[in-house]
């Protein structure tokens, strides 16, 4: 179903990919939640202040990201992409993502 038929003001979804060895650089979602379902691949999420916490997820895992939590996502494979279904509690999420510097003062 294309966007012409979807009138949601509070949801968005897409398929996201991270190429082999790629990174979704550190950022923060301002005012919206995210749920990801890893379809293919394995990732390492570094998150929290200074990105000092980490967790690994693989195909079949769900990941929940609270609003305002800094995070960076690494594809752990040098040969396979990561593919994930991403759902967000905001239809205008791209206007509400800001870069995060892991070295910024607290």
C-alpha positions in Angstrom: 0.0 0.0 0.0 1.5 3.3 -1.0 1.7 6.5 1.0 -1.3 7.9 -1.0 -3.5 5.4 0.9 -2.0 5.8 4.3 -3.3 8.7 6.4 -1.6 8.0 9.7 -0.4 11.1 11.5 1.3 9.1 14.3 3.1 6.1 12.8 5.7 5.3 10.2 7.5 2.1 9.1 10.1 1.1 6.6 12.7 -1.5 5.8 16.2 -0.3 6.8 19.5 -1.8 5.7 23.0 -1.4 6.9 25.6 -2.5 4.4 28.4 -5.0 5.3 30.7 -3.3 7.8 28.4 -0.3 7.9 27.3 2.0 10.7 24.1 3.9 11.5 26.0 6.8 13.1 25.2 8.0 16.6 21.9 9.9 16.9 18.9 10.6 19.1 15.2 10.2 18.3 13.5 13.3 19.8 10.0 12.6 21.1 9.2 9.2 19.4 9.7 5.5 20.1 11.1 2.9 17.7 10.7 -0.8 17.5 13.0 -2.8 15.1 12.7 -6.4 14.0 16.0 -7.8 12.7 15.2 -9.8 9.5 18.7 -10.6 8.5 22.2 -10.1 10.0 23.7 -9.2 13.3 24.1 -5.8 14.9 25.8 -4.2 17.9 24.0 -1.3 19.5 26.0 1.1 21.6 23.6 3.3 23.6 23.1 5.6 26.6 25.2 8.6 27.7 28.6 8.4 26.0 27.4 5.2 24.2 29.0 3.2 27.0 26.4 0.4 27.1 26.2 -2.2 24.3 24.0 -5.1 23.3 24.2 -7.5 20.3 21.1 -8.5 18.3 20.5 -10.9 15.4 17.8 -12.0 13.0 14.6 -12.8 14.9 15.3 -10.2 17.7 13.1 -7.2 18.5 14.7 -4.0 19.7 12.9 -1.1 21.5 14.5 2.3 21.6 13.1 5.0 24.0 12.8 8.6 22.9 15.9 10.6 23.7 18.3 7.6 24.1 21.5 8.2 22.1 22.5 5.1 20.1 24.8 3.9 17.3 24.3 0.7 15.3 27.1 -1.4 13.8 26.7 -4.2 11.2 28.9 -6.9 12.7 29.5 -8.6 9.3 31.9 -7.6 6.6 30.1 -9.6 4.0 26.3 -9.6 4.8 23.9 -6.6 5.1 21.6 -6.1 8.0 18.0 -5.8 7.1 15.4 -4.7 9.6 11.7 -3.7 9.8 11.5 -0.4 11.6 8.3 1.1 13.1 8.1 4.5 14.7 5.5 6.4 16.8 5.9 9.4 14.6 5.0 10.1 11.0 7.5 12.9 10.7 10.4 11.2 12.4 13.1 12.4 9.9 12.5 15.9 11.2 13.2 14.7 14.8 16.5 12.8 14.6 19.6 14.7 15.7 23.2 13.6 15.6 24.9 12.6 18.8 28.6 13.1 19.7 29.8 10.3 22.0 32.4 12.6 23.4 30.1 15.4 24.4 30.1 16.4 28.0 27.2 15.1 30.1 
